[in-house]
């Protein structure tokens, strides 16, 4: 029998279930849609929405119809970014890297089954959602994620792959666990991982992992370009050493 967690606050959890519903279907949601996506009943959903609107984390839609995330959400993103010593150190590194590359450069953070983009330096007109801070990508299916996995022991890699959905993001996404393990092994040799069109059609990307003072991976530095401008081979040849150098400059410190 599982011992109940007496410190776990169900009301707080319900509030976050409502907030996370907006991540499933961006934009203005009706009450019924919030109920469907959060799994809460009508009474709980109404109470949570009323409270979140009063606090500014949710706003009413146009004409007071429906609900959308409130601008106050952005304040908590700001608080996270300004409170991270790693991101403060990384910002000038990414600015220099982007100027040298002329391509998009990103910094992602390791979060179990995902990486989360925390810094992004766009260089060209690119898909809007793909350049936003806070975007999550599967560890198993991204160059940054596989670079991170290359710094973990095999048993942890196997555990992460076993718990990962391994869904195709494009028709090019590699989802076979054996093939992914092979790419992780290659990243251990190379010091970086690369992929073509697995996350976004037409894109080529590579990444090198950052590690903390204990050698644990904490995130990755990414460089991304367009296959209309580069072959995969020329892209890797030009930028892999730059990504590795930038990742090493941000590694080995307390964060």
C-alpha positions, -999 to 999 in steps of 0.1 A, spaced: 0 0 0 14 34 -10 18 59 18 -1 91 10 21 122 7 5 144 34 25 175 23 12 173 -13 -14 201 -18 -42 190 -41 -55 225 -47 -22 238 -59 -19 207 -81 -53 214 -97 -43 250 -103 -12 239 -123 -33 213 -142 -54 242 -154 -23 262 -164 -8 232 -182 -40 228 -202 -29 258 -222 2 240 -232 -18 213 -248 -38 237 -271 -24 272 -274 -46 302 -276 -80 310 -261 -98 280 -245 -134 276 -235 -144 264 -201 -152 230 -216 -118 228 -233 -100 236 -201 -121 209 -183 -113 184 -210 -75 191 -211 -71 193 -173 -93 164 -164 -110 184 -137 -148 187 -131 -167 218 -139 -168 232 -103 -131 227 -97 -122 242 -131 -144 273 -126 -129 279 -91 -93 275 -104 -99 298 -134 -115 324 -112 -86 324 -88 -60 325 -116 -77 353 -134 -78 373 -101 -40 367 -97 -32 376 -133 -19 342 -144 -50 337 -167 -69 364 -186 -103 364 -202 -104 361 -240 -117 388 -264 -152 400 -254 -148 382 -220 -152 349 -239 -129 320 -230 -96 320 -212 -59 325 -222 -26 326 -203 -20 359 -186 10 382 -191 21 376 -155 33 341 -166 61 360 -184 72 376 -151 80 342 -136 100 333 -168 120 365 -163 126 356 -126 140 322 -136 163 336 -163 177 364 -142 182 341 -112 204 316 -131 242 321 -129 247 296 -158 225 317 -181 242 349 -170 276 334 -179 263 319 -211 248 350 -226 280 366 -238 293 332 -249 262 327 -271 264 362 -285 300 356 -296 292 322 -309 262 335 -330 284 363 -344 310 338 -354 286 313 -369 260 335 -385 235 308 -377 210 302 -349 225 293 -316 207 280 -285 213 269 -249 190 241 -236 187 227 -201 184 190 -192 150 181 -176 148 143 -174 130 132 -206 132 166 -222 155 195 -229 141 230 -224 155 259 -244 165 288 -221 186 311 -244 181 315 -281 199 337 -306 181 338 -340 200 348 -371 175 345 -399 138 343 -406 128 310 -391 96 292 -379 83 313 -350 75 286 -324 108 269 -330 127 299 -318 109 306 -285 124 303 -250 107 275 -230 102 251 -259 106 215 -249 121 188 -271 125 151 -263 160 142 -251 160 110 -272 152 128 -305 172 160 -304 209 166 -310 212 184 -276 195 156 -258 217 129 -273 248 149 -265 235 151 -229 228 113 -229 264 107 -240 276 119 -206 254 95 -187 261 58 -178 244 32 -200 219 23 -173 206 58 -171 204 61 -209 184 29 -210 161 41 -183 154 74 -201 148 57 -234 124 32 -217 104 61 -202 104 82 -234 74 82 -258 98 81 -288 72 96 -312 81 109 -346 82 147 -348 88 145 -386 91 116 -410 129 117 -404 128 113 -366 147 83 -354 127 65 -328 144 30 -327 161 27 -292 189 7 -306 197 33 -333 195 61 -307 219 42 -284 243 40 -313 241 78 -318 247 84 -281 278 61 -283 290 81 -313 285 113 -294 308 100 -266 335 97 -292 329 129 -311 320 152 -282 289 164 -300 258 150 -317 241 160 -350 208 154 -366 191 163 -399 154 171 -401 144 150 -371 129 180 -352 121 204 -380 120 196 -418 148 214 -436 170 219 -406 204 206 -397 216 209 -362 244 198 -338 250 202 -301 276 196 -274 267 190 -238 276 212 -208 285 194 -175 287 207 -139 317 204 -116 307 168 -109 307 159 -146 268 156 -146 252 170 -178 232 201 -173 223 212 -208 237 217 -242 249 243 -267 232 240 -301 239 254 -336 212 251 -363 212 258 -400 192 252 -431 198 222 -455 191 246 -484 224 263 -474 245 235 -460 251 198 -466 251 178 -433 288 171 -438 299 207 -444 277 220 -415 294 195 -390 328 203 -404 323 240 -400 306 242 -366 312 211 -345 344 224 -329 328 258 -322 299 241 -303 323 219 -283 345 249 -274 315 269 -262 301 240 -242 334 234 -225 337 271 -216 305 268 -196 312 234 -180 329 224 -148 313 251 -126 287 252 -98 254 265 -111 
